[in-house]
Amino acid sequence: MKRLHVHVAVHDLAQSIRFYKALFDAEPTVKKDDYAKWQLEDPRVNFAISKRGAKSGLDHLGIQVDDDAELGQLRTQLAQADVAIMDQKNATCCYAKSDKHWTLDPQGIAWESFHTLEAAPRYGDDTRTEAREAKTACCAPTPA
């Protein structure tokens, strides 16, 4: 079953957690010093916020799936849109290890299709110097 994913970059994590906690009437399912996530059933969404973005606002959107078959189907669907797709296997991103595909929509908004494999102890692949320096969210492609 698919779940919509929304990732928003925020200036003040504590203030944003208070806001979204009230909006969703739920505590975050993951809470770190620089990141929080709500894995909700109503609405069915994986909603994440972080202080990792270069600017505040929408960072990226995505679709989370439950297995590799669904992930493969999403990739097939994206290929029909005739867009560039970046594949990542076993990527560490947002305190999770996932297999994923990234693309940009016609407006330049990053879309992530992913299957989470397990939790991870760090935010991302901190060996990627350019990501660490730019404080990019996860491994999203940058608009052209």
PyMOL commands that set and color helices and strands:
alter all, ss='L'
color gray80, all
select helices_A, chain A and resi 13-24+68-79+129-134
alter helices_A, ss='H'
color red, helices_A
select strands_A, chain A and resi 3-9+30-31+35-41+44-50+57-65+86-93+96-104+110-119
alter strands_A, ss='S'
color yellow, strands_A
deselect
rebuild
show_as cartoon
